Amino acid sequence: MTELRQVDNKQLLKELQNRLHSKQLSEKEIAVILEAEEWKKAYQLADADEERQKEIAEWDRIQAEDED
């Protein structure tokens, strides 16, 4: 999964560089796109962490029931 993300990131950066050089996008537009990507990644990490915390809580609950 990480390798796939790295490929996607490389492709995104390459495409943005091409568009900058061909004057299809300005530096400001590229900065906005990259900022949006960073926010998207941050949300994905937060969601993954929230899911992980739910799983841990569920395992703790099951373990507590087994101990009773």
C-alpha positions in Angstrom: 0.0 0.0 0.0 2.8 2.4 0.9 4.6 1.7 -2.4 1.4 2.5 -4.3 1.1 5.8 -2.5 4.7 6.6 -3.3 4.0 5.9 -7.0 0.9 8.0 -6.9 2.8 10.9 -5.2 5.6 10.6 -7.8 3.1 10.7 -10.7 1.3 13.6 -9.1 4.5 15.6 -8.7 5.7 14.8 -12.2 2.4 15.9 -13.7 2.4 19.1 -11.7 6.0 19.8 -12.8 5.0 19.2 -16.4 2.0 21.5 -16.1 4.1 24.2 -14.5 6.7 24.1 -17.2 4.1 24.1 -20.0 2.4 27.1 -18.2 -0.9 25.2 -17.7 -0.7 25.9 -14.0 0.8 28.7 -12.0 3.0 28.2 -8.9 0.1 29.4 -6.8 -2.3 26.9 -8.3 0.2 24.1 -7.7 0.7 25.2 -4.1 -3.1 25.0 -3.6 -3.2 21.5 -5.1 -0.3 20.3 -2.9 -1.9 21.8 0.2 -5.2 20.0 -0.6 -3.2 16.7 -1.0 -1.6 17.2 2.4 -5.0 17.8 4.1 -6.4 14.7 2.4 -3.5 12.6 3.7 -4.0 14.1 7.2 -7.7 13.2 7.2 -6.9 9.7 6.0 -4.4 9.2 8.8 -6.8 10.6 11.4 -9.6 8.3 10.1 -7.2 5.3 10.2 -6.1 6.2 13.8 -9.8 6.5 14.9 -10.6 3.1 13.4 -7.5 1.6 15.1 -8.6 3.1 18.5 -12.1 1.6 18.0 -10.5 -1.8 17.3 -8.3 -1.5 20.4 -11.3 -0.6 22.6 -13.3 -3.5 21.3 -10.4 -5.9 22.0 -10.0 -4.5 25.5 -13.8 -5.0 26.1 -13.6 -8.6 24.9 -10.6 -9.2 27.0 -12.3 -7.7 30.1 -15.3 -10.0 29.5 -13.1 -13.0 29.3 -11.4 -12.1 32.6 -14.7 -11.9 34.4 
